[in-house]
Amino acid sequence: MLRLKCESNAGWAAAALADLDALLIDHVHCEKKAASTALSLINRYPEKTLLVEQMIAHAQEELEHFALVMACLKERGVALRRDSADSYVNRLLDHARRDEPLRLLDALIVAALIEARSCERFQLLIDALPGGALRDLFDGLMPSEARHFAMFLSLAREYFSPDEVEKRLEEYAVIEADIVRTLPNEPRMHG
Amino acid sequence: MLRLKCESNAGWAAAALADLDALLIDHVHCEKKAASTALSLINRYPEKTLLVEQMIAHAQEELEHFALVMACLKERGVALRRDSADSYVNRLLDHARRDEPLRLLDALIVAALIEARSCERFQLLIDALPGGALRDLFDGLMPSEARHFAMFLSLAREYFSPDEVEKRLEEYAVIEADIVRTLPNEPRMHG
């Protein structure tokens, strides 16, 4: 359903759970960057009213998650740290086309795949955790990631033909899988 | 209470109300930029937990306002347009100090003054409008701007002495008033 071409490397979940504070800090930054990306899409495509409305709602939801994960960090007595480069996202964006309208198509497909990968990884964390507050947190967030994946694709189909979306999603899912296979097993949502 | 050193130029409210669509479009962008600024403060000061928490809540509230004003634009059959340069904000930021910790103090004081000016201008619009949905909208938003002004100052007092905050607020309020006196009367929240 998520259209991913590979699973995360074996050992990622164990590495992630070995440093939960680092994982949660990275996760907070992911939620923040998702909200920022939504705002930058509004900046770039202000005249596309459906996109603007969905990106406002999306940014709001990502900030709610940000607040949830921050509360969880606070309970653990951990302060946020500065974000470090996200090579997964940067390498995905390296393949994005620069000229409109394909720039928009690629932005939406990249956003969809990032959500899909988050969803897959939340499931791995849920499966590996024995229960408790953190498992509940991930359990609560996981369905949103799947919904966001579908939302970005349906937004793409508003502005591009189903065939164009399908073809580029197939291509980009292969690129995404190639990147994921090379990621080190680290306590980061993507890496 | 808002510590502003001058009123908006006579004629601003009339110019603003003469092109309500343009005013609302500018207003949407102000809400969006306020949310973006909150996220960039989180990026810059992740270890300051109180700031992070307040900036998440602030960004959430600004996005709620964004959605309200977008709904209002949609009802008027108006699509958002690309944002244009905000010379008021840019000129305010020209006076901000670049080195920490004073960079943070100035960022908080500039944010406070922008909120104060928005509050003053909402009141001018409320006074000039005969009633109806738009007046209700501004009436609903106005108290938030006053609250945000107080929030940014109280945040400043968390990280700086009351005297430092007071002195810089006085200085910056003079700068702000000098800028406002030179602004053309345009259908923009700031100009």
Boltz contact constraints between the chains, C-beta under 6 A:
constraints:
  - contact:
      token1: [A, 36]
      token2: [B, 39]
      max_distance: 6.0
  - contact:
      token1: [A, 39]
      token2: [B, 36]
      max_distance: 6.0
  - contact:
      token1: [A, 46]
      token2: [B, 80]
      max_distance: 6.0
  - contact:
      token1: [A, 46]
      token2: [B, 81]
      max_distance: 6.0
  - contact:
      token1: [A, 46]
      token2: [B, 82]
      max_distance: 6.0
  - contact:
      token1: [A, 47]
      token2: [B, 79]
      max_distance: 6.0
  - contact:
      token1: [A, 49]
      token2: [B, 79]
      max_distance: 6.0
  - contact:
      token1: [A, 52]
      token2: [B, 80]
      max_distance: 6.0
  - contact:
      token1: [A, 56]
      token2: [B, 63]
      max_distance: 6.0
  - contact:
      token1: [A, 56]
      token2: [B, 66]
      max_distance: 6.0
  - contact:
      token1: [A, 56]
      token2: [B, 67]
      max_distance: 6.0
  - contact:
      token1: [A, 59]
      token2: [B, 63]
      max_distance: 6.0
  - contact:
      token1: [A, 60]
      token2: [B, 63]
      max_distance: 6.0
  - contact:
      token1: [A, 63]
      token2: [B, 56]
      max_distance: 6.0
  - contact:
      token1: [A, 63]
      token2: [B, 59]
      max_distance: 6.0
  - contact:
      token1: [A, 63]
      token2: [B, 60]
      max_distance: 6.0
  - contact:
      token1: [A, 66]
      token2: [B, 56]
      max_distance: 6.0
  - contact:
      token1: [A, 67]
      token2: [B, 56]
      max_distance: 6.0
  - contact:
      token1: [A, 79]
      token2: [B, 47]
      max_distance: 6.0
  - contact:
      token1: [A, 79]
      token2: [B, 49]
      max_distance: 6.0
  - contact:
      token1: [A, 80]
      token2: [B, 46]
      max_distance: 6.0
  - contact:
      token1: [A, 80]
      token2: [B, 52]
      max_distance: 6.0
  - contact:
      token1: [A, 81]
      token2: [B, 46]
      max_distance: 6.0
  - contact:
      token1: [A, 82]
      token2: [B, 46]
      max_distance: 6.0
